Amino acid sequence: MLPIHLSPNGQGGWAWQGSIPVDSTEGLTVLLFAPQGQHWEMHLQAPGKDAQGAESLSMTTSQAAFGLEGETFPAEVYRVEGGTPGLWHFQVQATQPAGKSTDGYLLVSSDSPYRLYAHLSTYDLRIGERIGLVAYLYDQSTGRAKALSQIIQSAVAKVQFPDGREHSFLMFDDGHHADGAAGDSVYGMWFTAQTPGEYTAQIRVKATTPSGKALLRTSEHFFPVLNTSARIGKGAVAETLNANRWAISLPVEGLSPGSTVQAYAEMWGRGAKGQPAPVGWFGGLTTVEGQAVRLTFDIRWLAYSQVGGPFELRNVRLQDVDTAIPLGEQTRVELKTPVLDTRMLERVQTVSEEMLMGPRPLHMQTQATTGKLMLVHGYCAGSNPWPTSDFSNYAVFQDYHQNRTHDQFARLIRDFGAQYSSFGIVAHSQGGAASLHLYTYYWSGLDYSSGSRLIQSVGTPYQGTALAGNLALLGEIFGVGCGSNWDLTYDGAALWLSGIPSWARGRLHYWTTSDEDVWWRWDYCNMATDPILDDPEDGVVEKWAAQLSGASNHGHKTGWCHTGGMRDPAQTSDHNRNAEMNTYGNR
């Protein structure tokens, strides 16, 4: 994915030309992104051919939209059948008056097995911290677990800072740039962030395949950097809250009183022989009170694990509620505890809901009398994607044309659902992740619903989507509608998932879909997004990235795409699946 800048060609028009090494021409696809309302033309020249392109390329041209639901960019799609690997030449021409935008993007893709894998090296995305990116090439046929050895010639990361400045960083395989061991063919870079805000980065790798063909790969990334940092003290105090719970006060500096954060810790004590023993992992949302945060801990876990004192907290972590970015960490914290009532140490053999989720708020103790099945849309959706004729006793959640974090999205669902005594959820795309977030962190009508399936989703990128990084890069040039979303990136999704416990995952049911795969044609849901998504995919989400460990996977179905307007019908219009969701959905 390479930027284009048109310059005057001396003939009253504008032009750009460049060369890109292509190591495989099987499934060669070229996307041209031009400013809205402008007509740009592209000419391809195969390797070794004259400027007129003596070789007749078997090429088709069509229009498509690249993006996520309501956030899309128009693209001209060129599909080349045939040709030879090597250095391909591209020329873009336009007739336009001076003063209008002359910037665009060119995306070139093929079915080459050689892929670039890149990710952040740390999630300490705060000012003053080192932030790094790691990248390596791998062979798709053998999996991305192992880097291809000694084929990268150069690797560069171009980072755009929140103020618009750009800086290119060389990436190294020397063991000193978050790249692992020196000489392991994994490349890394880092920089110290001095400005909070939204960053974009593109990694560009030049290499030679094992058979000697030149290749070029890029990877696009988006990430926020926060200006908040917490310092966690090394001594915490527990007080008796009631017969079953302790209130643990954890000293913290650097956070604004009244702000909400995610807090997590491991409780450790001593086993029967005096050895260190884990009790459990606990945490959730908490409010900063002065210079402390308070966590509650159910002491029945001590009886269940048969662990006694003295106790301490380990791997204590505070995270930002919107981004899940760590604000502060402490490896070990001493814990002063009240004297335990020995009667509470009698063996507990079953884990109750209260032990997992905490006590229900007093105002939510009443039992549900009537409930609804809530139909929830995804990121930036322009309308309700669900055919309401497929559902009964339903309510339609509406927050159209918006970009929300999972937490913001979840609280909107909660507030909308407050008008009903209870509700279950049928969700599309990001709506599934937001619903799971709601069930994990907040009390709502979900907790008072009845039925077989609490949350059901289709097409949800629980592990992110590659489109999120590419959209951020395109948005820098063309402007954005809904905007970039960290939770939908691979890195952001991984960080968010780290806080979702097994008891919450176990209440979710999900499906995945992809296009109908046939041998006689180019298979895709969206020809514009197909080049950057690994098959099988639904035009927005790859099958592997829609998996959620610990949840109920109801299978994969072909012939259905993410939204309407793609080659196959929208996955939300599958009447058979909808009937099943309607029958078993909680209300």
Sequence and secondary structure as in RCSB ss.txt:
>XXXX:A:sequence
MLPIHLSPNGQGGWAWQGSIPVDSTEGLTVLLFAPQGQHWEMHLQAPGKDAQGAESLSMTTSQAAFGLEGETFPA
EVYRVEGGTPGLWHFQVQATQPAGKSTDGYLLVSSDSPYRLYAHLSTYDLRIGERIGLVAYLYDQSTGRAKALSQ
IIQSAVAKVQFPDGREHSFLMFDDGHHADGAAGDSVYGMWFTAQTPGEYTAQIRVKATTPSGKALLRTSEHFFPV
LNTSARIGKGAVAETLNANRWAISLPVEGLSPGSTVQAYAEMWGRGAKGQPAPVGWFGGLTTVEGQAVRLTFDIR
WLAYSQVGGPFELRNVRLQDVDTAIPLGEQTRVELKTPVLDTRMLERVQTVSEEMLMGPRPLHMQTQATTGKLML
VHGYCAGSNPWPTSDFSNYAVFQDYHQNRTHDQFARLIRDFGAQYSSFGIVAHSQGGAASLHLYTYYWSGLDYSS
GSRLIQSVGTPYQGTALAGNLALLGEIFGVGCGSNWDLTYDGAALWLSGIPSWARGRLHYWTTSDEDVWWRWDYC
NMATDPILDDPEDGVVEKWAAQLSGASNHGHKTGWCHTGGMRDPAQTSDHNRNAEMNTYGNR
>XXXX:A:secstr
 EEEE EE SSSSEEEEEEEEES  TTEEEEEE  TT  EEEEEE TT  TT  S  EEEEEEEEEEETTEEEEE
EEEEEE   SEEEEEEEEE   TTS  EEEEEEE   SEEEEEEES    BTTSEEEEEEEEEETTT TTS  TT
 EEEEEEEEE TTS EEEEE B SSSSS SSTTSS EEEEEE  S EEEEEEEEEEEE TTS EEEEEEEEEEEE
BS   EE SEEEEEE SSSEEEEEEEEESS TT EEEEEEEEEEE TTS EEEEEEEEEEEEEETTEEEEEEETH
HHHHHT EEEEEEEEEEEEETTT  EEEEEEEEEEE     GGGGS   S  HHHHH    GGG S  SS EEEE
E  TT SS  S GGG SSEEE   TT    HHHHHHHHHHHHTTSS EEEEEETHHHHHHHHHHHH   GGGG  
SSBSEEEES  TT  THHHHHHHHHHHH  SS   GGGSHHHHHHHHTT  HHHHTTEEEEEEE    TTS   S
 TTTGGGS SSB SS BTGGG  TTSEEEEEEES BSSTTSSS BGGG HHHHHHHHHHB  
